[in-house]
Amino acid sequence: MDTRKYRVESSHPMRGPLLPGSGSADFFMGDRGLAIAVAAKSVTCPLGQEIRVVHVPSGEAVYRKTSAETYDSAE
C-alpha cells in the first residue's frame, strides 16, 4: 500500500520549520492534515509564490496558498 497520498508542491523551492529538508519543490506525505499543516507553515524561495497540497490518486488540489511575503525564522 502506497502511503504517499499527498504531495506538498510548488513551482519554486520551499522552506519551513516542518519540512524534512529545504530547497526541494515537492514532498510526499501520507496524512492530509499533516500535509496541509506543513504547507501552511512553509514559504517559497523567492517569497510570494503558490504552495499546493495535491491528492496524488485524484490529482485534486486540496489546499493552496500564496506564501508569505516575509519569512520569520522564529515561527
N, C-alpha and C positions, 0 to 999 in steps of 0.2 A: 504494500500500500504506500503510495506516494504521500508524504506528509507536507510537501511544499505546495500548499494550495493557494497561497497568496504571495504576490510579488510587490514589494515596495520599489517603485521605479521613478526615474526622472531622465530627461534627455541630457542632464548635467550631473556631475559628481555630487554626492550628498555627504553630509557630515552631521553628527549629532551625538548626544550623550547615551542614547540607547542602541546605536548602531554597533555591530560587532567589529567594524573597522571603518576607515573613512576613505573617500576617494572613489568608491565604486558607484555606478549608476543604477544598480539593482540588487536587491536582497530578497531571498525567498524565506517564507515563514509558514508554519502550519496553522496558526491561530489568527482569525480575522481581527479580534480585538487587539492582540499584540501588534499586528502589522499596522493597524490604524494608529495606535499609540506611538509606535516608532516613527511613522510618517509625520504625525503631528508635532513631534519634538525635533524633527530634522530640518535642515536648511540645505540649499544648493550652493554650489560654487560655480559661477557667480551667484550672489544672492538674488532673490526675486523670481526664481523660475518655479515651474509647477512640479509638485511631487504627487504621485498617484499610488493607490493600492489597487491592484488588479486581481480578481479571482481568476486564477490560471485556467481551470477547466472551461469556464464560460467566456473568458476574455472581457468580462464586465468590470469597469472601474467602479469600485465600491466606496472609494474615498478619494478626494483630490483637494489640494490646497496650493496656493502660491506661497512659497517660503517667505519668511520674514525679510524685510529689507535690511534688518540689522541682526546680528548674532551675538547673544550674550553667553559666553562660555561658562558662566556660573549656573546656567539652567540645569 
